Amino acid sequence: MVRSFKSVWDALADAPEQVASLRARSALMQQITEVIETSGWTRMEVGTKCDSHTTADE
């Protein structure tokens, strides 16, 4: 028997709250990817900018 779902998130999650969380996290990752790509940052630059242990002054 084949099951069908509205979305991949519905297939992965058991509760509507989990589906909503997965959708929000996916949208956030897409936005982060867009910022990185449009900024032309290298992996090293992204790592430096995302390092929570550094400050803007370092």
JOQUIGI-V262612 format. One record per residue. N is the residue number from 0. RES is the residue in one small letter. SS is DSSP state (hx for helix, st for strand, lp for the rest). PHI is phi in radians with two decimals (* if undefined). OMEGA is omega as a letter, one per 30 degrees, with the letter a starting at -180 (* if undefined). Layout:
# JOQUIGI-V262612
[[N/RES/SS/PHI/OMEGA] [N/RES/SS/PHI/OMEGA]]
This chain:
# JOQUIGI-V262612
[[0/m/lp/*/a] [1/v/lp/-1.79/l] [2/r/lp/-1.74/l] [3/s/lp/-2.09/a] [4/f/lp/-2.30/l] [5/k/lp/-1.15/a] [6/s/lp/-2.67/l] [7/v/hx/-1.09/a] [8/w/hx/-1.15/l] [9/d/hx/-1.13/l] [10/a/hx/-1.27/a] [11/l/hx/-1.50/a] [12/a/lp/-1.87/a] [13/d/lp/-1.66/a] [14/a/lp/-2.16/l] [15/p/hx/-0.98/l] [16/e/hx/-1.13/l] [17/q/hx/-1.17/l] [18/v/hx/-1.05/a] [19/a/hx/-1.08/l] [20/s/hx/-1.12/l] [21/l/hx/-1.10/l] [22/r/hx/-1.10/a] [23/a/hx/-1.12/a] [24/r/hx/-1.14/l] [25/s/hx/-1.12/l] [26/a/hx/-1.10/l] [27/l/hx/-1.10/l] [28/m/hx/-1.10/l] [29/q/hx/-1.15/l] [30/q/hx/-1.17/l] [31/i/hx/-1.09/l] [32/t/hx/-1.06/l] [33/e/hx/-1.10/l] [34/v/hx/-1.08/a] [35/i/hx/-1.08/a] [36/e/hx/-1.18/a] [37/t/hx/-1.26/l] [38/s/hx/-1.44/l] [39/g/lp/1.23/a] [40/w/lp/-1.23/l] [41/t/lp/-1.41/l] [42/r/hx/-1.05/l] [43/m/hx/-1.12/l] [44/e/hx/-1.12/l] [45/v/hx/-1.08/l] [46/g/hx/-1.05/l] [47/t/hx/-1.17/a] [48/k/hx/-1.20/a] [49/c/hx/-1.66/a] [50/d/lp/-1.22/a] [51/s/lp/-1.28/a] [52/h/lp/-1.61/l] [53/t/lp/-1.94/l] [54/t/lp/-2.04/a] [55/a/lp/-1.13/a] [56/d/lp/-1.43/a] [57/e/lp/-1.40/*]]
